[in-house]
Amino acid sequence: MDKKQSRLRRARKTRAKIAELKMVRLAVHRSNTHISAQIFSDCGTRVLAAASTMEQDVRGKVANGGNVAAAKLVGQLIAERAKAAGIGEVAFDRSGFHYHGRVKALAEAAREGGLKF
């Protein structure tokens, strides 16, 4: 099994558990150059809030979208947008990525912003 298949296997297990719980899901996607976060409805069909380093206003604040500082900014943004949409509690879906580095920074910033998971 290569790295991508292993990650997708981990993601599948997590998503199955979150679907079983019927919770709103905060999904994170990480690439070498960017990081993004989306909040999906409990049925998984609608995006309720989103934030990414690819957005124009975020690009002006960070020089590089692929570092911990950018992940913290995206975490703060997703927490603000979730609060504006009336969402307080989510299930954290790290999409199979290890809880370390940028994924961890995004999660901690979202918690500091007021999201519970």
Secondary structure, DSSP 8 states (H G I E B T S, - for coil): --HHHHHHHHHHHHHHHHHHHT--EEEEEE-SS-EEEEEE-TTSS-EEEEEETTSHHHHHH-S-TTSHHHHHHHHHHHHHHHHHTT--B-EEE-TT--SSTHHHHHHHHHHHTT-B-
